[in-house]
Amino acid sequence: MLENKKTLYVTDSAGDSFLVEITERHGYVSLNIGDNFRLDMDPDEAFDVVDALTMVANGVSSHVGDDI
C-alpha cells in the first residue's frame, strides 16, 4: 500500500517552527502539528478547512506589515 503523506514546516508569528504532517488514516485525513496536536477529520471536513484557510490567506496580503 502506498503511504499518502505530506510533510512541511510552518513558522508562527513568534518565529517558532512546527512540523506539520497530513496523512490518510482509516478513511480520515489526519492533521498533526508539532508533537501535541492531532485532528482527524473526514475528507469533506478537510476540504472545508482548506477552503477556509484559502479564503483567509487571500485576505492577508492587504494587511501585510500592519500591526497585529
Buried (B, 14 or more C-beta within 10 A) or exposed (E): EEEEEEEEEEEEEEEEEBEBBBBBEEEBBBBBBEEEEEEBBEEEEBEEEEEEEEEEEEEEEEEEEEEE
